[in-house]
Amino acid sequence: MKVEAYVLIFVGAFFAVVCGIYWFLSYETSGTLMLLGTCFLGFVPGGYYYWWSRRMKPRPEDDPQAKREDGEGVVGAFPGSSVWPFVLGVSAASVGLSLVFGFWTAIVGFVVAASAVMGVIRESRRGGLI
């Protein structure tokens, strides 16, 4: 996880430099705050990954002398394909559109989101498509 941590910390540092340059050239607060938020989008997960990488045993990906055989074995469990993440995304878009079209779209979005959550729960208990 060290490589991922370094990449994200580099992203945060890059946008910190851009934020400083932007502030001194424009003195505009909203863009500066957005760039500062982007800095935190790099520093927060990067710092978390770095903190965990110091407490975990090294992975084969973190060892520069590792061979391909060192990474063999069980990779992990991957979920099957499902329609419910798409339905949840549509419901989130509907809730977002409620800012434009009115509160009734938020009601529709929350109902669709509740059905998506129930669908995910039912699908995970059955172990497949329903």
Steps between C-alpha positions, in 0.01 A plus 500: 500500500800725508491564127134601515571722800788674325293562187213654698732709716669624181157597362425691821837676491457590133163660561635677810762667281236582237274638775777727629584628153131553423447696821796731445410565136125549534410566869173322425364304794253254348746349253767490768270314736410252227867436432559465873223238510677322215817500710312320774367250245862397454635542853223331699492160323874519433572556868263220595664257257844603623392451862373150421802409288723554802289261709447221245745239387643596162312379194683358200408817310695708752821298465718618208680161496179293488440247227174426327466174695491691830161645412335167418206368694148605569442852379166552670130466458331711238127568496288385212346743256197682630260770390465650848801736488354653184159536666665665802682742268173589324339567837791725603462691175129536570572642844751740344244610243264589783704819539385598151154352455362493852466279803283239326807364315675452833207289619525287185877474548472388862238237410720365218805507732312302765403240239862481382626444854238228554599343168866492600413341834278235339758426234783466752298260714408279206846511352406588146265682270135524593 
